[in-house]
Amino acid sequence: MSIYEYQPLLIFLVIVAAMFGAAMGSFLNCAAYRVVHGESFLKGRSKCPSCGHLLGALELIPILSWLIQRGRCKACGQKISVRYLLTELAFACITVLCLLRFDLTVLCLRNYVFLCCLFLLTLTDLEGMLIPDGCHIIAVIAWVVTLPFLFTGWGDVGLRILAALLFGGGLLVISLVMDHLLGRDSLGGGDIKLFAVVGLYLGILGTLFTLMLSCILGLLFHLLSRAGEEEEKAFPFGPAIAVAAGAMLLFGEPLLNWYRGLLL
């Protein structure tokens, strides 16, 4: 049954997806903060980063809590970063888009796990220049576990594995050569592993477009990060890869179909 067959069901599921996505965005934001600071995100209650105040249930309502408290801690009055609000809103939108794009299917579940991993590593890379290996591992496990339900032939599986090896291995070789020529790191290991995972999900052509789009976004993000700054600062490449991969996953099919048409 498709969600598009019955409009009231579609509206209901979109509302549920938005609420669930906001809650997941809150969780991913908390997880990213704890990973960067060497804490476990699987145990321990949420607390104010300024005064350590343990947050109650009414302070943990996604989006609404931040708005009601006007972006301040109820205990100490310190400002709560607008990042919390923005991440919850952003992932609510991502969750709805994933549902609308892939319907209530196993493919939707698999791709949603991948989007969660992309979102988490974006936050950790922005805050701590870190891409956790756990994000790659979870995304690969989701791809493998759902493979029997989404099997389209060994040829397709082989091409996706080839894409992972081609882009992961190819970028590793290019990175090693550039490191030697420049005398410094040119591309992080987490970025290279991320492209390998993207290969599993998007195949050769999708990953190629992701690579090109991520380079454009990376340059744009770097220029924006330098705006108004006298001293040049390093900007992580992971967020650009994640945004490009997420965009290709959700919206790239028409582009890929158009490009395939040019080759036929």
C-alpha positions in Angstrom: 0.0 0.0 0.0 1.3 3.4 -1.0 0.9 6.5 1.2 -0.3 8.3 -1.8 -3.4 6.1 -2.2 -5.3 7.8 0.7 -4.8 11.5 1.3 -5.8 11.6 5.0 -3.2 8.8 5.6 -0.6 10.8 3.7 -1.2 13.9 5.8 -1.1 11.9 9.0 2.1 10.1 8.1 3.8 13.4 7.1 2.9 14.9 10.5 4.2 11.8 12.3 7.4 11.8 10.2 8.0 15.5 11.0 7.6 14.9 14.7 9.8 11.8 14.6 12.4 13.6 12.5 12.6 16.5 14.9 13.1 14.0 17.8 15.7 12.2 15.8 17.5 15.4 15.0 17.6 16.2 18.7 19.1 12.8 19.4 21.7 13.1 16.6 22.7 16.5 17.8 23.2 15.2 21.3 25.0 12.2 20.0 27.4 14.3 17.9 28.2 16.6 20.9 29.0 13.6 23.1 31.1 11.8 20.5 33.2 14.9 19.9 33.7 15.3 23.7 34.5 11.7 24.3 31.3 10.8 26.1 28.8 8.0 25.6 25.6 8.9 23.9 23.9 5.7 24.9 23.7 6.5 28.6 23.4 9.5 30.8 20.7 12.2 30.9 20.9 15.3 28.8 22.1 18.4 30.6 22.9 22.1 30.1 26.5 22.4 28.7 26.9 25.6 30.7 25.7 24.7 34.3 25.2 20.9 34.1 21.5 21.2 34.9 19.7 17.9 34.1 17.0 18.6 31.6 13.5 17.5 32.5 10.8 16.1 30.2 9.4 19.5 29.3 12.8 20.8 28.4 13.4 18.0 25.9 10.4 18.6 23.5 12.0 19.1 20.1 11.6 22.6 18.7 9.0 23.7 21.2 11.3 23.6 24.3 13.8 25.9 22.6 11.0 28.4 21.5 9.2 28.4 24.9 12.4 29.0 26.8 13.5 31.6 24.2 16.8 29.8 23.6 17.9 30.0 27.3 18.6 27.4 30.0 15.8 27.5 32.6 18.3 27.0 35.4 21.2 29.4 34.7 19.7 31.6 31.9 22.6 31.0 29.6 21.9 31.0 25.9 21.2 27.7 24.3 22.8 27.5 20.8 20.4 28.0 17.9 22.0 24.9 16.5 19.7 22.8 18.5 16.6 24.4 16.9 18.1 24.3 13.4 19.1 20.7 13.6 15.7 19.6 14.8 13.9 21.6 12.1 16.4 20.4 9.4 16.1 16.7 10.2 12.3 17.0 10.5 12.3 18.2 6.9 14.8 15.5 5.8 12.6 12.8 7.4 9.5 14.0 5.6 11.4 14.2 2.3 12.7 10.7 2.7 9.1 9.4 3.4 7.7 11.2 0.4 10.5 10.1 -1.9 10.7 6.4 -1.0 7.2 5.7 0.4 6.7 3.2 3.3 9.2 0.7 2.0 12.4 -1.1 3.0 14.2 1.2 0.7 12.9 4.2 2.7 14.2 2.6 6.0 17.6 1.8 4.5 18.1 5.2 3.1 16.8 6.9 6.2 19.5 5.1 8.2 22.1 6.4 5.7 20.7 10.0 6.0 21.0 9.7 9.8 24.6 8.7 9.5 25.3 11.6 7.0 23.6 14.1 9.4 25.6 12.8 12.4 29.0 12.9 10.7 28.2 16.4 9.4 27.7 17.6 13.0 30.8 15.9 14.4 33.0 17.1 11.5 31.8 20.7 11.9 32.4 20.7 15.6 35.4 18.5 16.0 36.9 17.7 12.6 35.9 14.1 13.2 34.0 11.5 11.1 33.3 8.5 13.4 33.9 5.1 11.9 30.6 4.0 13.5 28.7 6.1 10.9 30.4 4.1 8.1 29.8 0.8 9.8 26.1 1.4 10.5 25.5 2.6 6.9 27.2 -0.5 5.5 25.3 -2.8 7.9 22.0 -1.2 6.8 22.9 -1.8 3.2 23.9 -5.4 3.7 20.9 -6.3 5.9 18.3 -4.9 3.5 20.0 -6.3 0.4 17.8 -9.4 0.3 14.7 -7.3 0.3 16.0 -4.9 -2.4 17.9 -7.3 -4.6 17.9 -6.3 -8.2 20.4 -8.8 -9.6 24.1 -9.6 -8.9 25.1 -7.2 -11.7 23.7 -4.2 -9.8 25.3 -5.4 -6.6 28.6 -5.9 -8.3 28.6 -2.4 -9.8 27.8 -0.9 -6.4 30.7 -2.8 -4.7 32.9 -1.8 -7.6 31.9 1.8 -7.1 32.8 1.5 -3.4 36.2 0.1 -4.3 36.8 2.4 -7.2 36.1 5.7 -5.4 37.4 4.6 -2.0 40.6 3.1 -3.4 41.0 5.7 -6.1 40.7 8.6 -3.7 43.1 6.9 -1.3 45.8 6.7 -4.0 45.2 10.3 -5.0 45.3 11.4 -1.4 48.6 9.6 -0.8 50.2 11.2 -3.9 48.9 14.7 -2.9 50.1 14.2 0.7 53.6 13.5 -0.6 53.6 16.4 -3.1 52.1 18.9 -0.7 53.8 17.7 2.5 50.5 17.8 4.4 47.2 15.9 4.6 45.1 16.6 1.6 42.0 14.4 2.3 41.1 12.8 5.6 40.7 9.0 6.0 37.1 9.5 7.1 36.3 11.4 3.8 37.7 8.6 1.8 35.8 5.9 3.6 32.7 8.0 3.3 33.0 8.0 -0.5 33.3 4.2 -0.4 30.0 4.0 1.5 28.4 6.4 -0.9 29.4 4.1 -3.7 27.3 1.3 -2.2 24.2 3.5 -2.0 24.5 5.5 -5.2 26.5 3.4 -7.6 29.2 4.6 -10.0 27.4 7.4 -11.7 25.6 8.6 -8.6 28.9 8.7 -6.7 30.6 10.5 -9.6 28.0 13.3 -9.4 28.3 13.3 -5.6 32.1 13.9 -6.0 31.6 16.8 -8.4 28.9 18.4 -6.3 30.8 17.9 -3.1 33.8 19.7 -4.6 31.6 22.7 -5.5 29.9 22.7 -2.1 33.3 22.3 -0.3 34.7 25.4 -2.1 31.5 27.4 -1.4 31.5 26.3 2.3 35.2 27.3 2.6 34.6 30.7 1.1 31.6 31.3 3.4 33.6 30.3 6.4 36.3 32.8 5.6 33.9 35.7 5.2 34.8 38.4 7.6 37.8 36.4 9.0 41.3 37.8 8.6 42.9 34.5 9.4 42.3 31.5 7.1 40.7 28.6 9.0 40.4 24.9 7.9 36.9 23.8 7.0 36.1 20.1 7.0 35.1 18.4 3.7 32.8 15.8 5.3 29.7 18.1 5.5 30.1 18.9 1.7 30.2 15.2 0.9 27.3 14.5 3.2 25.1 17.2 1.7 26.0 16.2 -1.8 25.3 12.5 -1.1 22.0 13.3 0.6 20.9 15.5 -2.3 21.8 12.9 -4.8 19.9 10.2 -2.8 16.7 12.3 -2.5 16.7 14.3 -5.7 19.4 12.8 -8.0 17.3 10.3 -10.0 16.0 12.7 -12.6 19.6 14.0 -13.2 20.9 10.5 -13.5 18.2 9.5 -15.9 18.8 12.6 -18.0 22.5 11.7 -18.1 21.9 8.1 -19.0 19.7 9.3 -21.8 22.6 11.2 -23.3 24.7 8.0 -23.3 22.1 5.9 -25.1 
